[in-house]
Amino acid sequence: MRITHLFNIALGTLCFSATAFTWSHSRQESRDSLSTRKIETRQAPGVVATSNFLRRAFQASAVVGNWIYIDGGEFSFMNNGTPHYQYSNTLLSIDLSRNWTNASVIMQSTTKPSGLPSLDNPSLWYHEEEDILYTGFTGWNSSFGDQPALPPLSLWSFKPDGSGSGAFHEVINSSSSVWGSLIRPSSPLMAYGADHAWVLGGSALGCDLGFTLPVIAGMVQFDMKSLSFTNSSASTYNASSGLYKGAMQYVPTFGPEGLFIAMGGASHVNPVNTQFIDFGTVSIFDPAKQEWFNQTTTGSQPTARIDFCTAGINSTNGTYEIFVYAGWAQNLGSAAVQYDTINILTLPAFHWISVPYAPQNPRHGLTCNAVGGSQILTIGGVDSNSKLTTGNYGGLVLSTFDSAPDPFAQGLAIFDMTTLSFADQYTAGASAYEQSGPIKDFYSEYQQSSNAQNLTAGVASLLQVRHFTNTSATAPTGTSTSFPNSNNSTGSPSKPSAASSPPSYAGAIAASVVTGGGLLLTALVATLIHRRKREKAQESPRSAANFRGEQPYASRPEAYGLHEMHGDGRPKELDEVGLHEMNEGGLQEMHEEGLQEMNEEGLQEMDEYRRSELPVSPLPAGL
């Protein structure tokens, strides 16, 4: 069975459209179908005992200091043997400063003031400089409970108190002229970073079966300092028709002001055809210049889907990994199991890694957050493998909430990005994230592969500006916090720090934008030095820090690129010379920097080896 899960209509019922079967319906019929099972009028605390909990979904979540806040969405629970359903009208929080399991976790609940809407897929944006959360702009009213028609637009702030609670304030009321040119979007792609939040696409109106779902084209910027909204265009890979139910991931570690990466979702939804977005291309937004770039990806990409979650985390090796989990393609029942997958997009290579994982608990409508170290917290998700796959659409909705209790207690699970495994326990103060084995293996070969050539010039240039704070040449040091990890519509991304040097993979990135004789000469020098250092390394004893008798990954020669022209093995960072200087100065820069290095070390190495012994095979592909 295939259905299109659209969004809630103004009367509060979920809007579905059928693509594989047809049924008659009316709005009153949908209300009646939902009332056949117990739907509470209100549930003030929004917290359910683990033994009674069934499902939670369509919420927003954000990390603020030592707390994660959960807002909006819906949940279900058992009471006297009967399933109950409710929208969440309180703000929940979990303490991240102490260890807990998903069965023993304590959730706090903060009551919302009158007038503050409780919506599905709401906005929840954190401004670190002022330590304030903003909510109220995006979302749609729930089909559960006693919610009235969708409330008018308004914006609210929440000032955390450091103890899991805080105070709400209305900062832009519904009568403000600000809202004259804006529409509240449902299920847009959104993310926030530094001083701004960005909202891409989303649906604009309620719907009935038989009508095409209107999807918004363009983007809205929210300035968290001035409290102002601005409409702008969005030249993404499908800008002509907008986006819906995908993800936008903030990456604070690259670019002058970080990067926003849009992926997945759908661009057109109607009862006959839904146009899903392929993960083989992602769109990258540079907030500094407000420019979009389309970038192809390599590797084992996820199949096209909607309602999945993402979270991002930077490694000690100068890479940034984006976790992509779950989702669906409008299929309920056994057909949805195939979407219970985990894929990781690693930057700067824009390469997908597929995590070995047996699909068995498909879900959609969840959120994910980086919560310290290598830990990703997944929250909620309805049961895509529901018992009902045909019938009245109101019954189908309820079936995703009550077919089976979530196998993750309270809907919470911890995914470890290093071990690539799920756990039921969160560990406070975890050490910095180290790359997993598959990602280490990939980058050990990346320098010599054709993948190093696949970056567009604009993207490659942005990747030269870096803001990593916990990188190490041999082993992780210090303790990771929620910064600068980030999440799609949630998380705690901080302002990018002063630009740091490119990672050891910068040589491969530079190779994708440097052309002609300059690249050939640089490649020859790098190849020569690389060969000499490899032989010297083989002659010296291995360090005691080696893992399993191998060289530490960050010190392996093959992990480095064209920047290995320094005699001490210290990476020669390309942004110190500047790719733009290579383009403008060309051979002059090569003379001032590159040829000087050849005189100091390169020509000496040539004397030792003789030019006739220069290896040819390691040259970058495509020359």
N, C-alpha and C positions, 0 to 999 in steps of 0.2 A: 504494500500500500504506500502511496506517495501523496503527501499533503504539503501545502504551502502554509507554514506558520507565519502569518503576517504580523499584525499587532492589534492592540485593544481598541475597539471603537469607543466613541464617546459615552455610550451607555454603560460601558464597563464590561463588555463581553469580548472574548478573544475573537479576532477575525481570522478565519481560515479560508483557504480556497482549495478546491479539489482538482487534482490533475489526473487521477487514475480512476476516480469514481464520482458519482453525482448523488446528491441528496437534496431534498427540499428543506427549507429552513425559514425561520423568521427571527427577528431580534427577540421577540417574546419567547419563542421556542428555545433559543439559546439560554435565556435567563432561567427558564423552567428546567432545562437539562442540568444546569449548574446547581440548582436548588434541590435536586434529588439526593445529593449528599450534603452533609453538614458543613455549612460555610458560616464561620463566626462573624458577628457584626463588628467586633473589635477584639484585639488581643494586645493590650497595652505593652507588656514587657517585651514581646517578640523573642523570648527565650524559652526553649522547650527542653525538658529533661531528655538525656541521651536515650533512655529506654523507650521514650514515646516518639522520638524524632523520626520523620520520614524523609522529607526533602526540603531544600532551600534553593531558590534560583532567581535569576534576573535582577540581582542586587549590584551595587557598586561597592568597591572596597579600596582603601587607601592607607598606606603606612605613614604614621606621624610619630617620629621619635621612637619610643618604646611601646607604641600601641598601634594596632591595626583597627580601623573603623569600618563598619559594614552598614550600608544604608540602602533602604528601599527593597524592592523585590517581593517575593512571595514565599511562603513555606507551608508545609503540611505536617500533621502529627496525629497520633492515635490518642483517643480518649474514650475509655470504656468500650474498647473494641471497635470503635467507629472512626474512620479517617475524618479529620477536620482540615479546613483550608483557610488561609488568611493572608492578607497583605501585611507587610511589616511596617508599622508606623512609629517605630522607635529607632534610635541610632545605637547600634551594638558596637562593642569594643572588646578586644582581647589583649592581654598583657604579653608583650614580647620580651620583657626583661627577665622572665623566669621560664624554666622548663615546664612543658605540659604534654599530655597525650590528648588525642582527639576525644577520648572517652571521659577524661577528667577535666578538660579545659573549662575555665570559668568565663562566661560571657557577661559583661556588664550591659545595662540598658539605660539609655538617656531619653527621657520623654521629649517629644517635639512640641513646640508651641503651636497654638491655633493659627491656621493659615499657611503653615509650611507643608507643601504637598508631599505625600509618600507615593513614589512612582516606581514603575518597573524601568530598569536600565537607566537610572538617574545619573546626572553628573555629580562627581565628587572630586574636586580639584584642590590640591594643596599648594599654598604659597609659603614657601619655607622662610623667606625673609621676614614676613609678618606673623608666621606661625598661625595661619588661618586656613580653614577649609571653606570652599564655596560649593553650594548645591542649589538646585531648583530650576536650572535652565532646560536640560534635556529630560526625556522620559515620557511615559504614558501611564494612565491610571490602570490599576489592577482590575481583573475580572472577578476577584474574590472580595467578599465582605460588603460593606455598605458605602463604598466610595461613590461620590456624586460624579457629575460630568467633569471632564478634564479641567482643572483650574487654570486661570489665566497665568501668563508668564510672570515670574518674580524671581529675585535672586536673594539668597540667604547666606550668611556667614556663620561659621562655627569656630569659636575660640577654645581649643583644648586646654584643659586645666592640668595636664600631666598625670592625671590619675584615672584616665579612661572616660572622663565625662567632660563637661564644658558648657558654654553658653551660646545659644543661637541668637542671631539678630537679622532682621530684614534690612538689606542694604539698598535694594532697588525694588520698590513696590509695584504692584500690578498696574497702577495708573500712570506710571512713568512713560514719557514720550520715547524712551529708549526702545520700547518694544514695538514701535510703529512699523519698523522695517524688518522685524525678525519673526521667525516661526519656530515654535518649540519642536525640535526634531525627535523622532523616536528611533532608537537603535542606530545612532550614527557611529562613525569611527571617531574616537576622541582620545586625546592624551594631553598632558600638561608637562611643562618643564620651565624652570627658572621663573620668569614673571608672566608667562602667558599659557593659556589653554587654547587648544585648537579643536574645532568640531567639524568633521568632514562628512557631508552627505546626511543620510538618515531619511526616514519617511516623514511626510508632511501632514497627511490627513488620515481620518478613519476610512474604513472601506466595507463593502459588502461583497459577497461572492459574485464573481462575474466581472469585477472591475479591476483594471490594472492598478497596482499599488504605486502611487506617486512617490518617486525617490528624488530627493533634493540634489541638485548639482551645485557645486560651490562649497565654500568653507566659511566658518565664522571664527574670528579671533576674539578672545576675551583677555583684556589687559588687566591683570590682577592688582596692578598699582593704581591705575586711574579708574578702575571699575567701568571700563568702556568696552563695547562690542563693535566689531567691524566686519562687514561682509567682504569677501574676496573670492576670486575665481580659483579654480583648482585644476591645473593641467596634468592630471594623473593619467594613467593608462586607459581610463574609461570615463574621463571627465564629462563627456557629452551626456551621459545618463545618470551620473551620480553614483553613490555607494551606500550600502546598507548592510548592517550586521557583520561587518568585517572587524579588523582591529587596526589601530594606529599605535605604534610603539615609539616612545621617546627614548633616544639613545644619547645620554649626556656626554659620552666619552669621545665623540668625534664631531668635527665641525666647529666653527667659531662660537656658536650658541647651541650646540647639540644638533641632533637630527631627529626628524619624525619620519617613521617608515610605515606606510600604509600597505596592508596585505589582505588578501582573501575577501570574503563577503560576496554580495550579489549586486549587480548593477541594474537589473530589470526584473520585476516580479509581477506575474499575472497568472491566471488559472491555467494557461496553456504552456507557458515557457518561462523558466527562471534562468537568467544568465549569471552563472557563478563565475567568480574571478579566479583564474589559475594562479597558483603560487610560483609559477616559473618566472613571473615578473613582479617586482615590488616597486612602489613609487616612493621616492625620497624627497622630503621637503626640508629645505635649508631656511630656518626662520630668520637668519641674519640678513639674507637678501630676498627672502620670500620667493624662492625659485623651486620648481619641481624638476626632478630627474627620474626617468624610468630606468630601472636596472634589472637585467636578467640575472637569474640565479642558477646555480648548478647543484648537482647532488640529488638526494632522495627527498624530493619535495612532498608536502602533504597533498592529498587529493582535495579538490575544490570543496568548500564547505562554508557554513555560516555559524554564528553563535558559539565560536570557540574562544579560548582565552590565550593571552600572551603575557610574558613577563621577561625582563631583561636583567643581565648580571654581567659584570666585567671580571675577567680572570686575572691571575697574577702574571700571565704571559702576554699581556697587552692585546687581548682579543675581547670581543663582546658577544655574548651568546643570547639569543632570543628563543625562549621556550614557547612552543606552540602545542596546545593540548585540546583534544576532544572536539566538540562541534557535531553538526549533522548536515545532511543535504536534503532535508524535508522528507526523510524516510523514518517511519516508526517500526518497531519490531525488530526481527532478526536482520533486516536489511541495514539497520543503523549500527550494528556491531562493528563493522569495518572502519567506522570513524573514531573508535576508541584507540587513538594513536598519539604518539609523542614524537615530534620532530624539532630539531634545533637548527636555527639559522645562525651561522657563525660569521662575524665580521672581524676583519675587513674583507674576507674572501667572498662573502655572500654565497656561501655554500651550505646546503642542507645536509644534516646528519639525521638518519632515521634511528630511533632508539629501539633496540630489540625488546619487544613488549607484546604479550599475548592479549589481544583485545577481548574484553569480556564485560565491561561495565560502561557502555556508551552513555554519554551525557551531553547536554547542551544548555546554554544559559548560565554559565559559571564565570567566575573571575579568578585571576591568579595574581600573586604578589611575591616579589623577592623580599625575604624577611631576614636576611643576614647570612653571611657565609655562602655556602652552596645551596641553600634551602629556598625552594619555591613553595609557597602555600597555595593550594587550590581550594576554592570555596564553592560548594554547592554544585548545582546542575540538576535538571530534571532527568528522568529516566527515559532515554530515547528508545530503549528496548522494552516499551510498555506492553502490557497484556492486550490492550485494545488497539487494533490497527484499522478497524472500519467502524462506521456508525456516525452518530451525531457528534459534531466537532466539539461541543461542550464536554461530552463524555471523554473524548480523546484527550482533551487538555487535562482533565482530572486524572486520567489514567497515568499520565507522565509523572504525577505527583504521588500516586498511591499504589502503583503496581508492586513495588518492593521497596523496603527501607534502603536508604543509601548505604552501600557497603562501607563507606567511610563514615565513622561515627561523627555526628553533627555536620556531616557533609564536608569535613576537613581532612586534608591529607598533605603530607610533606614530600615533595619530590627533591631528591638530592642530585644536583647537576654534575657532581663528580663521580658518584657511584652509579648514576643513572637508574635509580630505584626509588620506589615509594616507601614511605614509613608512616607510622601513626604517631610519631613523637617529634615535637619541636625542641631544638636545643638552643638556648640563649647564649649569646656571646660566641657563636661559632667562628672558627678561623676563616681566613679569606678563601674565596673560591679558587680552586685549582682546576684546570681543564680535565675533562674526562679522557680516557684512553683513546676513543675514536677521534676526538678533536685533536689531540696531540699527534696521532698518527697522520691525520690529514695534513696538518701544517708542516710536518716533517718532509712531506713530498710536495707541498704546495709550490715551493720556489721553482721546482723543475718542471711543473706541469703547465699545461695550456690554460688552466684556470686563472693563472696570474695575469692573463691577457684579457679577461672578460669584462673588466670594469670600464664604464664610460668615463670620459675625461673629466666631466664635472664631479662625478662621485669620487673618482680617484683623488682629485684635488682636495675635496672636503675631508677625506680620510687622512690627509697629512697633518691636520690640526687635531691634536689629541689632548685629553684631559684625564688620563688615568692617574689614580692615586695610590694603588696598591700593587703595582707591578714589581717584579723581582727577577733578576737574571738567573737565579738558581732555585730559590724556594720562596714560598709566601712568607711575608712578615706582617706583624700587626694583626689587628682584629677587624673583620669586615662589619660594617653596619648596614643600615638600609640605604645608605648613600654610597656610590652614585647609581645603585641599581634602580631599575624603573619598570613600570608596568603600563599596559595599554591605556586604560582609562583611570588607572589607580596607581598608587605607589608613592615614593618619596624621592623623586629626582631633584637633586640640588642644582644650583647654578654651575655651569662648567667653570672649572678653575682655570688659572692661567695655562695657556697652551704648553704642553709638554712635547717631548720628542716622539717621533713615530716609532711603532713597535719594530721588532726584528723582521717583520714581514713587509716593511716599507719598501724594500727593494723590489719586491714583486709588484707592489702597487705602482711604484714609479715606472716600472717597465711597461705598464699599460698605457702611459701617456708620453713617455720620452720616445723619440723616433730618430731614424737615420743613423749617421755615423757616430753621434754621441752615445747612443745605446750600445752600438757594437763595441766601441772602445771601452766603455764602462764594463760591459759584460766580459770582455776579454780579461780586463784587469781583475774583476771579481773572481772569475774562474781560476785564474792563476793563483791568486792569494788563497782562495778556498782550497785548492789542491795542496798548497804548501802547508797550510795550517792543519789540514786533516792528517797529513803525514807526521807533523810534529806532535799532534795530539796522540797519535798511535804510538809514538816513541816514549811518551811520558806516562807515569803511573796514573790510574784513575783515582778521582777524589773519593774520600770516605762518604761524601754526601750522595754518591751515585745511588740510584734506586734500582734494585734487582740487577746490579752489576753493569748498568748502562749509564751513559752520560746523562746528566740532568737535561730535560728537554730544552730548557731555555738556553743551554750552552752548546747544544749540538750545532755543528757548523752548517748543516743543511737547513736549520731553522732560520738562518740569516740570509740576507739578500745582497744587493750591490753595495751596501754600506760597509762591508767587511774590509775596507781599505786601511783601517787603522792598524798599526802593528801590534797594539796591545789587546786586540780582539774586541775593544769597546765599539759598539755599533756607531757607525758614522751616520747620524740622522739626516735624512734627506731634506727635511724642512729647514735645516740650518743653511743649506745652499739655496733651496727653493726651486720647485719645479718651474715656477714662472721665470726664474733667472736662467734656467737651462734653456727655456724657450726663447727668452729675449737675448741672453748673452751667448748661449750655445758654446762654441769652442773656446770663447774667452773664459767662461767659468771652468770649463774642463782644464784649461791651461793653468788658471789660478789655483784650482783645488785638486782636480783629478790628476793632472800631469805632475803636479808637485808631489802627490802621493806616490805616483809611479817612480819619480826620481828617488824618493826616500826609501821606498820599499819595493815597488813593482819592478823596476829595472834590475834591482839587485836580485830579485827572485828570478827574473828572466835569465840573468847570467848563470844562476845555479842550474836552471833547467834546460836552457837553450830554447830559442824560439821554436825550433822544429818539434819540441815535445809538448807544445800547447795542446791540451785536449780539446776536442771539438764538440763532443756529445753534450756537455752540460750547458751549452749556449741556450738562452731563452728561445722557446718555440716561436716560430713565425718570422725569424730573421732570414 
